[in-house]
Amino acid sequence: MNNMLVLPILIPLSTAVILIFFKEKIRLQRWISVVSSLLTILVTVLLVTRVHADGILTLQMGGWAPPYGIVFVGDMFALLLVMTASLVSFAILLYSFSSIGEKREKYYYYTFFHFLLVGVYGSFLTGDIFNLFVFFEVMLISSYALISLGGTKLQLRETSKYLLINIVSSTLFVAAVAYLYAAAGTLNMAHLSQRITEAGQGGIINVIAVLFLIVFSLKAGLFLFFWLPGSYSAPPPAIRALFGALLTKVGLYAIIRTFTLLFVNDSDLTHNLIAWMAAATMILGSLGAVAYKDIPRIFNYNVIISVGFVALGLAAGTQDSLNGAVFYLLHDILAKALLFILGGLIISAAGTDQLSGMGGMIKKYPLLGWLFFILALALVGIPPLSGFAGKLLIIRGALDAGMLTLALIGLGSSFMVLYSLIKVFRLAFWGSEPGKKSPAVSIKGATAVAAGLLVLVIAMGIGADPLYAFVSQAGDVLASPAEYIQAVMMKE
């Protein structure tokens, strides 16, 4: 079973390579992609059930005993994220069939789609800090291709900014890894945790910790998010959904993993920084969400708010808040994918992304309207939908940690999410139709995909109790990483 840990990476990697040879055969590319995605979902479900029953899985590539060689680690936190990402990527893949366009499909859209998944899944599963950088780069190179695919003026302008920011952050990432290796003499994350604890976290280690925080915050959109609203608005809706659901979550995963496993001995410094950044992110994200009147930017600022909210769970550092951060991450991957899919359908139906050009859509597209309304309630955290349990745990954990102000900011940001999304619902679906009516378009197939994701969002909320058994198992390792270290460092 341990050998299966590499399959969530190997399946999309093999798929991406195979698809290169079928550039003109769009139907075949679609079928291969569907089979690949379903296989990945099956494998990840099996891995999650195995870890739930037997504990953390590790795979030492090439038979090298730790801390040497390449290691993959499947703890519950990583595998829950891989499983949720595989479900979401399958839904986005189906949505792509009706929205991405044949021109982009013929220029290796599905190849880059699967290469990006290799980077995402590999980032979650690697147990080596340098290989985390490698998988980040696989993900980012694929995202460079996807964000520019189509070559519109807006895409090319935003791609330049997106490239520059990520090249800078990747350069800082390499420097941080080099400094960390010089200070600790290893790159295996479990071994790093032992070495840093033995040496004591102070001086140069704290400098390295802050450098990693800057790197991962740039990638996650935590405080340093100035690049995100424009960049994520440039590509087509399917690619926006992929980016909004997954890319920032990889950065958040890296922050949570490193600051619960490596840099845990001087939390007064690092976690206070994360707390301030979380507060600023939620406040500024809320201002952006309520200020703009175009759907892409409203949704992008909602992504930023959720990044700050998860960071609040990490900053509090209690068992409840860490469990809440895990639960909310899983919810947010599903909900943000659905949000961007519904946003793409609204834009297609209205013929514009500006709220001022919309109105009266509830008559033509009632199902679309009510799907969006229910999702808005889930994102706000209305029980019994999926957003409630994670938010409740994070807020309770923050209060237990004495972070009353941060807890209030988190609650306030939820009201701003509600205001911004109800504004979209009110202006797009109600009121009078615009003077220039857009022709009715068929969105039945894509609406069915959205409805399927909403079923998962509702099921996650209603089934919060059984799901919590898996989430708490992930949170336990984050709160006390000894089990992770022991699983990795045990000699085979």
MARKEMI-606087 format. One record per atom (N, C-alpha, C): residue in one letter; x, y, z. Coordinates in steps of 0.02 Angstrom, whole numbers, plus 50000, padded with zeros to 5 digits. Example, Ala and Ser with C-alpha at 12.3 -4.5 7.8 and 13.67 -1.06 7.14 Angstrom:
% residues 2
a506604971650390
a506154977550390
a506604983550390
s506424988850354
s506844994750357
s506455000250394
//
This chain:
% residues 492
m500424993950000
m500005000050000
m500435006350000
n501015006150034
n501435012150035
n501645014349965
n501745009549920
n501935011249852
n501395015249816
m500775014749840
m500225018649809
m500305026049822
l500725028049870
l500795035249885
l501025039249824
v501395036049780
v501655039649722
v501135040049665
l500605036049669
l500115035849614
l499745042449602
p499545046249655
p499225052649640
p499675057449601
i500325056349604
i500795060349564
i500915057149496
l501005050549496
l501175046949435
l500605046849385
i499985046249408
i499415045849361
i499345052349320
p499295058249351
p499255064349309
p499885065649269
l500475063749295
l501095064649258
l501085060549194
s500905054149200
s500855049849141
s500335052449092
t499775054749119
t499235057349077
t499465063449037
a499815068049071
a500065074049037
a500535072348980
v500975067448991
v501455065548938
v501085062248880
i500605057848895
i500235054448842
i499845059448799
l499545064348831
l499125069148795
l499515073448746
i500165074148756
i500585078048710
i500535075148639
f500445068548634
f500455065248569
f499765065248534
f499265068148565
f498595068348536
f498325075448532
k498745079848507
k498595087048505
k497935088548469
e497795085248414
e497215086848373
e496595082848391
k496675077748432
k496115073248447
k495805075248514
i495355080048510
i495075083148570
i494655078148610
r494225074348576
r493795069548612
r494215064348649
l494745061948617
l495185057048649
l495525060148710
q495745066448703
q496055069948760
q495575070348819
r494945071748804
r494445072348857
r494335065648892
w494265060348854
w494155053748884
w494745051548926
i495345052548900
i495935050648939
i495965054649004
s495805061049000
s495815065249059
s495305063049111
v494705061149088
v494185058849133
v494395052449169
v494645047649130
v494875041249160
v495425042549211
s495905046849193
s496455048449238
s496205051549303
s495735056249298
s495465059549357
s495085054649402
l494695050249372
l494325045349412
l494795040449447
l495325038449413
l495825033949444
l496155037449504
t496315043749496
t496625047549551
t496155048049611
i495515049349598
i495035049649652
i494995042949689
l494965037549651
l494925030849681
l495535029449725
v496135030949699
v496745029649736
v496775033749800
t496585040149796
t496625044449856
t496115042349908
v495525040149888
v495035037649936
v495305031549973
l495615026949936
l495915021049966
l496465022950015
l496885027849996
l497425030050040
l497165033250104
v496645037350098
v496355040550157
v496085035350206
t495725030350179
t495445025250223
t496005021150256
r496545019950219
r497105016150248
r497445020050304
v497565026550293
v497885030650345
v497425031350406
h496775031950394
h496305032350450
h496345026150494
a496445020350462
a496455014050499
a497145012550529
d497675014050492
d498345011550511
d498855017050527
g498695023350515
g499175028550530
g499565030850469
i500055035050479
i500425038350426
i500795033450382
l500755034550316
l501125030450267
l501735034350243
t502295030950233
t502885034050204
t503155029650148
l503475032850100
l503785029350044
l504475032150034
q504985028150045
q505685030150035
q505885027949964
m505935032749919
m506085031149849
m506795028449844
g506885023049806
g507535020049795
g507795016049854
g507385015449907
g507595011449964
g508085014850010
w508215021250000
w508685024950043
w508365026150111
a508715024350163
a508455025450231
a508455032850247
p507955035250285
p507935042350303
p508535044150347
p508775050350342
p508505056050306
p508765056850235
y509065051650207
y509355052050140
y508825050150088
g508915052550028
g508465050749974
g507815054749975
i507375052949928
i506735056349920
i506205052549959
v505815056149999
v505295053050040
v504625056350026
f504115052250020
f503425054550016
f503075052450080
v502675057050107
v502335055950171
v501585057050162
g501205051850178
g500475052350173
g500165052450242
d500145058350274
d499765058850336
d499055061050318
m498615061250367
m497915062650353
m497825069750324
f498205074550348
f498145081450323
f498295081750248
a498865078850228
a499055079150158
a498555075250114
l498355069450136
l497925065250094
l497215067850089
l496955070950142
l496305074250137
l496315079850085
l496865083650084
l496935088950034
l496995086049964
v497375080749955
v497445077549890
v496775074849866
m496405071549910
m495755068849891
m495265074349871
t495225079649911
t494775085149895
t494975088549831
a495625089549821
a495875092649759
a495715088349698
s495755081749706
s495605077349650
s494865077649632
l494425078049682
l493705078749668
l493565085349632
v493855090649657
v493745097249627
v494025097749557
s494635094949546
s494935095349479
s494525091349429
f494205085949451
f493765082149406
f493165086449385
a492855089949434
a492295094349418
a492505099949370
i493075102849382
i493325108249338
i493475105549269
l493735099449266
l493865096349201
l493215095649161
l492685093249193
l492045092649159
l491785099449137
y491855104449179
y491645111249161
y492055113849102
s492685111849097
s493115114249043
s492855112048975
f492535106148972
f492305103448908
f491835108348872
s491435111948912
s490945116448881
s491155123748883
s491715125348914
s491875132348924
s492565134548899
i493035129948893
i493725132248880
i493835133848807
g493475130448762
g493535131948690
g494035127448655
e493855125548594
e494275120848556
e494965123548541
k495015130048531
k495675133048515
k496175131748572
r495955132848634
r496405131548690
r496515124148700
e496005120148687
e496075112948695
e496615110148648
k496675113048589
k497165110648540
k497875113048557
y497925117848602
y498585120248621
y498765117848691
y498655111448702
y498905107748760
y498595109948827
y497965112148824
y497635114048887
y497625108248936
y497415102348913
y497355096648959
y498045094148982
t498545094848940
t499225093048962
t499455097449020
f499375103949012
f499565108549066
f499125107649128
f498495106149117
f498025104849172
f498295099149216
h498515093749186
h498755087949225
h499455089249253
f499875092849218
f500525094649247
f500435098949309
l499945103449308
l499825107549367
l499605103249426
l499195098049412
l498995093549466
l499585089649494
v500065087949451
v500675084649476
v501015089049529
g501075095449513
g501385100049561
g500985100749625
v500315101049619
v499895101849678
v499935095649723
y499825089849694
y499835083649734
y500535082349762
g501045083549722
g501725082449746
g501905087049804
s501665093249802
s501795097949857
s501475095449922
f500885092549917
f500545089949977
f500895083750005
l501185079649962
l501425073049983
l502175072749998
t502565077549974
t503285077149985
t503465078050059
g503995074550079
g504255075250147
g504925078650148
d505105081950094
d505765085050085
d505675092350065
i506005096850098
i505895103950085
i506135106150016
f506665102949990
f506885104649923
f506395102049871
n506135096049881
n505655093449833
n504995097349837
l504855100449894
l504295105049896
l504395110749847
f505005113349844
f505175118549795
f505095115849724
v505315109749711
v505265106749644
v504535106249622
f504115103749666
f503405102949648
f503055109749642
f503255114549683
f503005121349674
f503155123849603
e503765122649580
e503955125049514
e503585121549458
v503465115049466
v503055111349417
v502365114449413
m502075115949471
m501415119049473
m501435126049442
l501945129949458
l501965136849434
l502095137149359
i502545133049333
i502685133049261
i502045131349223
s501665126449248
s501025124649216
s500545130549220
s500535133949277
s500075139649284
s500265145349238
y500925146249224
y501125151449177
y500825150049108
a500835143749088
a500555141949022
a499805142949022
l499475140849075
l498735141249077
l498495148449080
i498845152649118
i498605159549126
i498685163549061
s499165161549019
s499275165048956
s498945161748897
l498665155748905
l498385151948849
l497795155548819
g497855157548757
g497345161448724
g497615168148699
g498105170848735
g498475176648712
g498095183048707
t497565184048749
t497225190548748
t497675195848779
k497515202148766
k497915207648791
k497925207648867
l497345206448898
l497315206248971
l497735200548999
q497695194648967
q498095188948990
q498835190348987
l499065193248932
l499775194448924
l500025199648975
r499615204748989
r499815209749038
r499855206749108
e499345202949127
e499345199949194
e499845194349201
t499995190849145
t500495185449148
t501175188349165
s501335194149139
s501985197349154
s502055198749228
k501525201349258
k501525202749330
k501565196249370
y501175191349350
y501155184849385
y501835181449381
l502145181649323
l502815178749314
l503325182149360
l503325188749360
l503815192549399
l503765190949473
i503155190949499
i503055189649570
i503295182649588
n503115177749547
n503295170849563
n504025169349552
i504345172749505
i505075171949497
i505435174649558
v505205180349583
v505505183149643
v505415178449703
s504795175949711
s504665171549768
s505045164949762
s505125162449701
s505495156249691
s506235157249706
t506495163049688
t507195164549703
t507305164849778
l506835168049814
l506875168349887
l506805161349917
f506395157249886
f506295150349909
f506955146449906
v507305146949849
v507955143449842
v508445145949895
a508465152549904
a508925155349954
a508745152850024
a508095152650041
a507885150250107
a508085142950117
v507995138850065
v508175131750071
v508935131050081
a509325135150044
a510055134850051
a510275136850121
y509985142250147
y510165144350215
y509955139050267
l509375136050257
l509145130950304
l509595124850303
y509815122850244
y510265117150240
y510945118750272
a511175124850261
a511815126850292
a511765126850369
a511175128650394
a511085129150467
a510945122350499
a510585117950463
a510365111650494
a510685105450464
g510955105950404
g511295100350374
g510855094850347
t510205096350335
t509745091350308
t509165094950275
l508805091450231
l508215094350198
l507595090150209
n507675084250239
n507105080250258
n506715083950313
m506065085050304
m505705089450350
m505645086650420
a505565080050425
a505545077050492
a506225077750527
h506755076550489
h507425077250517
h507585084550534
l507355089050492
l507435096250506
l507105098050572
s506505095350584
s506155096750647
s506585094650707
q506895088850702
q507335086450756
q507945090950765
r508265092650709
r508875096750712
r508735103750739
i508195106850718
i508025113650741
i507855113550815
t507505108350837
t507345107750908
t507975106850950
e508445102750925
e509075101650961
e509495108050965
a509515111750909
a509925117850907
a509605123750942
g508935123550946
g508575129250973
g508415134250919
q507795136750919
q507585141450867
q507715148550889
g508245151250863
g508415158150878
g508925160550828
g509065166950827
g509565169550782
g509415168150709
i509875164550676
i509825163350605
i509215159150587
i509015154550631
i508425150350617
i507795154650614
n507745159550657
n507175164050655
n507175168250591
v507755170350569
v507805174050506
v507565169650448
i507795163350448
i507585158650396
i506835157450399
a506565156850459
a505845155850467
a505445161550438
v505665167650450
v505315173550422
v505375173650346
l505955171650320
l506055171350248
l505565166250216
f505495160450248
f505015155550223
f504305158250227
l504145161950279
l503485164850286
l503345169750230
i503835173850212
i503745178550157
i503635174850091
v504035169650079
v503975165750017
v503285162650011
f503075159050062
f502435155550059
f501845160350060
s501925166050093
s501395171050094
s501285174050025
l501835175149988
l501765177449919
l501375172449877
k501515166149887
k501185160949847
k500465159749869
a500325160749934
a499655159549960
a499195165649954
g499485171549945
g499085177649947
g498935179950017
l499375178250065
l499285180350134
l499625187150144
f499235192350151
f499465199350157
f499785201850093
l500285198250066
l500625200350005
l500235197849945
f499615200449938
f499165197849887
f499025202749830
f499415208049825
f499285213349777
f499255210849705
w499585205249691
w499605202549623
w498995198349606
l498645195849657
l498145190549646
l497505192849611
p497175198349632
p496535199949602
p496565200949526
g497085204349502
g497155205349430
g497345199049393
s497825195249420
s498075189349386
s497545183949380
y497155182949433
y496645177749431
y496025179849390
s495985186249371
s495435188549330
s495565187649255
a496185186249237
a496375186349166
a496165180149127
p496275174049152
p496125168149112
p495385166549109
p495185161649068
p494475159549064
p494225156749131
p493565156349140
p493275154249204
p493525147449229
a493625142549185
a493845135949208
a494535136349240
i494965140449212
i495645141249239
i495615145349303
r495175150349306
r495075154049368
r494855149349424
a494405144749408
a494165139949458
a494735135549483
l495155133349437
l495735129149455
l496215132949500
f496355139149482
f496815143349521
f496515145049589
g495895147449589
g495575149549651
g495485143949701
a495365137849675
a495245132149719
a495895129249746
l496435129149706
l497025125249723
l497665129149737
l497825134249697
l498495137049702
l498635140349769
t498175144449793
t498295147649858
t498305142449914
k497945136849905
k497925131749957
k498595128149964
v498965127649909
v499635124649914
v500085129149955
g500045135649945
g500435140249987
g500235139850060
l499575139550073
l499345138850142
l499575132350173
y499545126950134
y499785120450159
y500525121050180
a500925124250138
a501645124950153
a501745128950217
i501355134250227
i501415138150289
i501225133950349
i500665130450345
i500435126350402
i500935120850417
r501185117450364
r501645111850375
r502295114350407
t502585119650380
t503235121850405
t503185124850475
f502625128250490
f502575131650554
f502215127450607
t502065121150591
t501855116350642
t502365110650649
l502825110150602
l503315104750603
l504035107250614
l504225112550578
l504925114850581
l505015120450632
f504675125950621
f504795132050661
f504265132650716
v504335128450767
v503815128050819
v504085130250887
n504715132050891
n505025133150957
n505055140550977
d504835145050933
d504815152150950
d504185155150921
s503615152450943
s502975154450915
s502795161650932
d503105164450984
d502975171451000
d503155176050942
l503675174150905
l503875178050847
l503465176150786
t503515169850766
t503225167850701
t502455168150702
h502155165550754
h501425165350755
h501115172250765
n501465176650799
n501225183550804
n501245187050736
l501775185650698
l501805188350629
l501235185750587
i501105179250592
i500565176250554
i499895179250575
a499805180550640
a499185183550665
a499075190450635
w499595194650636
w499525201350607
w499385200950532
m499715196350497
m499605195650425
m498895193150411
a498645188550454
a497965186050445
a497455191750453
a497565195850505
a497105201450516
a497095206250457
a497695208150434
a497735212850377
a497425209850315
t497535203350304
t497255200050244
t496495200050246
m496205198350303
m495465198350308
m495175205350300
i495495210350330
i495235217150325
i495285219850253
l495875219250224
l495975221950156
l495585217950104
g495555211250114
g495155207150069
g494415209050072
s494165210550132
s493465212550140
s493335219150104
l493795223850111
l493705230350078
l493675229450002
g494105225149975
g494105223949903
g493465220549881
a493225215749920
a492625211949900
a492005216349896
v491955221249941
v491365225549940
v491445231549894
a492065233249875
a492175239249835
a492065238149761
y492235232349735
y492205231149663
y491515229049641
k491385230149576
k490735228449547
k490795224049486
d491345220549480
d491405215349428
d491515208649462
i491215203549435
i491205196949468
i491895194049479
p492355194149430
p493015191049443
p493375194049503
r493385200649510
r493755203649566
r493395202549633
i492735202749633
i492375201249695
i492545194349720
f492545189549674
f492695182649693
f493435181849713
n493875185349679
n494585184849696
n494725187549766
y494395192949784
y494495195549851
y494185191049904
n493665187249885
n493405182249931
n493905176549943
v494305174949891
v494855170149900
v495345172849952
i495505179149947
i495985182249994
i495725182050065
i495085183550075
i494785183350142
i494875176450172
s494735171250133
s494785164350159
s495505162550177
v495985165150140
v496695163950156
v496845166750226
g496615172850239
g496725175850304
g496375171950360
f495795169250345
f495415165650396
f495775159150416
v496045155550366
v496415149450381
v497045151150421
a497385156650402
a497985158750438
a497815160450511
l497215163050524
l496995164250592
l496995157850633
g496765152350602
g496765145850637
g497465143650655
l497945144650610
l498635142950624
l498925147450679
a498785153850675
a499065158650723
a498825157050794
a498195155050801
a497925153450868
a498285147350896
g498405142350854
g498825136650873
g498525131850924
t497875132350938
t497565127550983
t497335121350944
q497155116150980
q496905110150946
q496285111650905
d495815115450934
d495205117150898
d495345121250835
s495785126250842
s495905130650785
s496275126950729
l496725122350746
l497065118450694
l496585113550660
n496155110350699
n495635106150669
n495185110350623
g495025116350647
g494605120850607
g494945122950543
a495605124250546
a495975126150486
a495955120550434
v496035114350457
v495995108650411
v495305108150380
f494785108350423
f494095107750399
f493935113350350
y494135119450368
y493975125250326
y494345124950260
l494965122450260
l495335121650197
l494965116950150
l494735111250176
l494365106450134
l493735109650107
h493365113050151
h492765116550128
h492915121750075
d493465125550085
d493605131050041
d493835128749972
i494175123049968
i494355120349902
i493725118849862
l493245115549893
l492615113949859
l492215120249843
a492145124549893
a491715130349885
a491995135349834
k492655136449835
k492935141349788
k492905138749716
a493005132249707
a492935129449639
a492225130649614
l491735129249658
l491035130249639
l490885137649627
l491155141949668
l491045149149661
l491265151549592
f491865149449571
f492115151849507
f491755148549448
i491535142349456
i491135139249403
i490475142949396
l490145144249451
l489505148049448
l489625155049421
g490185158149440
g490335164749413
g490425164549338
g490765159349313
g490845158649241
g490175157749206
l489715153949236
l489055152949206
l488645159449206
i488695163249261
i488345169649264
i488595174349210
i489255174649201
i489545179049151
i489335176749081
s489335170249068
s489125167649003
s488395169348989
a487975168549040
a487265169849031
a487115177249022
a487485181449057
a487355188649054
a487715192048996
g488255188948971
g488645192048917
g489115197448941
t489205198149007
t489655203149035
t489855200949105
d490425203449128
d490625201949198
d490495207749244
q490175213049218
q490025219049258
q489325218449287
l489245219449352
l488585218949383
l488105224249356
s488375229949334
s487945235249307
s487595233149243
g487855228049210
g487545225649147
g487105219549157
m486965217749219
m486575211749234
m485915213649266
g485475208749272
g484835209749306
g484305205049279
g483855202949322
g483285198949301
g483445191949278
m484035189349294
m484225182749269
m483855176949302
i483525178349359
i483175173049395
i482605170149352
k482345174049306
k481795171649263
k482045166349214
k482635167549184
k482895162849134
k483295157149166
y483635158649221
y484085153849251
y483955153149326
p483355150749345
p483205150249416
p483655145449454
l483815139649424
l484245134849458
l484935137849472
l485215141349423
l485865144549431
l485845149549490
g485305153349493
g485235158349546
g485205155249615
w484815149949623
w484755146949690
w485365142849709
l485705140049660
l486345136749675
l486835141849704
f486855147849672
f487305153049696
f487115155449766
f486475156049779
f486245158449844
f486435153549899
i486325147049888
i486505142049938
i487255141949950
l487645142549896
l488375142849904
l488585148849945
a488265154649933
a488425160649972
a488325159350047
l487785155950064
l487665154350134
l488205149750162
a488425144950120
a488955140350142
a489605144050154
l489775148750110
l490395152450117
l490385157050178
v489805159550195
v489745163750254
v489815159550318
g489585153250314
g489625148850373
g488955147750407
i488415147950367
i487745146750395
i487655139250406
p487465137050467
p487365129950477
p486725127550441
p486695121250418
p487185115950428
p487655115050369
l487795120350331
l488215119850272
l488955119350291
s489375117850242
s490065115650256
s490505121050288
g490355127350277
g490775132550305
g490705133550380
f490165130950408
f490015132350479
f490505129050527
a490625122550519
a491035118850567
a491745121650571
g492055122850513
g492735125450512
g492785132350544
k492305136750527
k492325143450557
k492205143250632
l491745139050654
l491605138550725
l492225136250763
l492575131250737
l493175128650771
l493735133950772
i493825137450717
i494355142550715
i494205148250763
i493585150650764
i493395156150809
i493455153950881
r493225147850896
r493275145350964
r494005144550985
g494415142050940
g495135141450955
g495465148150966
a495275153150926
a495555159850934
a495355162851001
l494735161851022
l494515164351087
l494875160851144
d494975154351137
d495345150651188
d496065153051194
a496345155451137
a497035157951137
a497085165251158
g496515168251176
g496515175151198
g496545180151141
m496375178051080
m496405182451021
m495705185151005
l495435188951051
l494755191551043
l494705196150982
t495185200650974
t495175205350917
t495185201650851
l495635196750845
l495665192850784
l495025188950771
a494735186250824
a494105182550816
a493555187250790
l493535193350816
l493035198250793
l493155200250721
i493795200950702
i493955202550632
i493735196750587
g493835190550610
g493615184750572
g492865184650562
l492495186150616
l491765186450610
l491545192150565
g491895197850572
g491735203550529
g491855202050455
s492395198450441
s492535196650371
s491995192150343
s491675187950385
s491125183750362
s490535187950340
f490395193250377
f489855197750357
f490015201350291
m490655202850280
m490845206050217
m490775201150158
v490935194650171
v490825189550120
v490075189250103
l489655189250155
l488935189150144
l488705195150103
y488935201050122
y488725207150086
y488945206850013
s489565204850000
s489815204949931
s489455199849887
l489305194049915
l488975188849874
l488235190149866
i487915192749917
i487205194549910
i487135200349861
k487625204749859
k487625210149808
k487615207149738
v488035202049727
v488035198749662
v487365195549649
f487095191949698
f486455188549689
f485895193549674
r485895199049710
r485355204049701
r485405207449633
l485995209749615
l486065213549553
l486035209249491
a486285203049495
a486285198649436
a485615195249425
f485285193149478
f484695188949469
f484035192549481
w484055198249515
w483435201749529
w483435208649496
g482935212449509
g482895219049477
g482695218449404
s482735224049369
s482535224249299
s483105221949254
e482915219249197
e483415217049149
e483735223149117
p484375222549097
p484695228249063
p484365229748997
g484465235948973
g484155237948910
g484335233448852
k484965231548848
k485205227148795
k485205220048822
k484715216048801
k484655209348826
k485165204748793
s485465200348833
s485925195348805
s485525189248784
p485715186048729
p485365180048706
p485425174348757
a484905170348763
a484925164648809
a485445159648786
v485825156948832
v486335152048816
v486195145648854
s486415140048826
s486315133548858
s486875132248908
i486695131548971
i487195130249022
i487005124049063
k486585119649034
k486325114049072
k486885109349096
g487345107549051
g487875102949069
g488305105549125
a488525111849118
a488945114849169
a488575115949234
t487915117449229
t487515118249290
t487465111649328
a487445106149291
a487435099549324
a488075098249362
v488645100349333
v489285099649368
v489275103849432
a489025110049427
a488985114449485
a488525111449538
a487965108549517
a487505105449565
a487835099649601
g488245095749565
g488605090249596
g489085092649650
l489445098149636
l489895101049686
l489505103649746
l488925106649733
l488525109349788
l488275103649833
v488115097949803
v487925092049844
v488495090249892
l489105090549867
l489685089049911
l489745094249966
v489635100549950
v489675105850000
v489145104750054
i488525103050033
i487995101750082
i488145095550122
a488375090150088
a488525083950122
a489085084850173
m489565088950157
m490125090250203
m489875093650267
g489365097950259
g489085101250318
g488655096650359
i488205092950326
i487755088350361
i488145082650392
g488665080250357
g489075074750382
g489695077150419
a489645082850451
a490235085650486
a490495081050541
d490035077650576
d490255073350632
d490685067550609
p490465063450560
p490915058050537
p491545060650504
l491505066250468
l492095069150436
l492585071650489
y492325073850546
y492765076650598
y493255071350624
a493065064950621
a493525059750643
a494155059750600
f494085061250536
f494665061650491
f495035068250502
v494655073650509
v494955080250518
v495345080650583
s495075077950637
s495425078150701
s496065073950700
q496065068650660
q496675064650652
q497215068850618
a497015072850569
a497495077450537
a497715082850586
g497255085650623
g497425090950670
g497865088650726
d497785082350747
d498215079650801
d498945079650780
v499085077850718
v499775077750694
v500055084850689
l499635089650670
l499865096550667
l500015099250736
a499595097650784
a499685100150852
a500265096750888
s500385090450872
s500935086650904
s501265082350850
p501785084950817
p502065081650759
p502515075650772
a502545073350835
a502985067650851
a502815061550809
e502165060350797
e501955054550758
e502225055050686
y502195061050658
y502455062150590
y503205060750588
i503575063450636
i504305062550638
i504485055150646
q504135051750691
q504275044750703
q504135040550641
a503585042050605
a503405038250546
a503925038950491
v504205045050484
v504695046250431
v505385043650450
m505585044650512
m506275043150531
m506385035850552
m505855031950556
m505925024850574
m506325021350520
k506855017950539
k507285014450491
k506915008250465
e506945007350399
e506615001550369
e507084995650368
//
